[in-house]
């Protein structure tokens, strides 16, 4: 079994924990390595995470550490998140819980699949998101106009500061802050949440991932699109973006933590 460790790069505590856990596994005969950035920070050998053949990727940090790892992996590997960030909703273990859990890890890893979303423009892939894509105007204090079509039929129009297109996993992130609902991650659907909509009747939509969904901008203003807070690019004001379920989901190690228990622990008690 091979385990790759990825640490939050700006946290000495996270880096130290990565080194100590890796040494603990290595003493048991487990093959361990680090992603290139973590290895460089620790003065150890590392490898690019986009080409890793590890059986398990251990991410130590916050949600951003995990989201970036998922973005960079060309083939999704099981992820175990250890919290060294703020809320860390995508992480399942606290630092003090990690050694005992990793002592029990085996090649037969039980995982939970999390749907991701792909976005394309004129047949060209823009990118894939585990949490969400956010579309906002590149000119502050200006609204955008969006049209939604489902299975080729016009569904709704929004005038808003922007739009969030989220997965159920991402429903606890930016979409929740914008007034969207909490969605069980076992549900496979697209969550559309307008940002500060002009009309009070403009409400979030939860659409089955089996439907054909297209989001059209109808504005002369250019906009920015940000995927999982990690990747950003500009799109023109008349772009027509196709929204689809990604072929390959993200994989999270099943630690026995219930989603709604995490909501109670990490969100309701903040």
Beta strands, then each sheet from edge to edge (+ up, - down):
strand 1: 2-7
strand 2: 31-35
strand 3: 46-47
strand 4: 56-61
strand 5: 79-83
strand 6: 93-94
strand 7: 111-114
strand 8: 117-121
strand 9: 124-129
strand 10: 132-137
strand 11: 144-150
strand 12: 153-160
strand 13: 162-166
strand 14: 189-195
strand 15: 205-208
strand 16: 213-217
strand 17: 223-227
strand 18: 231-235
strand 19: 240-245
strand 20: 250-253
sheet 1: 3+ 2+ 1+ 4+ 5+ 6+
sheet 2: 7+ 20-
sheet 3: 9+ 8- 19+ 16- 11+ 12-
sheet 4: 15+ 14- 13+ 10- 17+ 18-
end
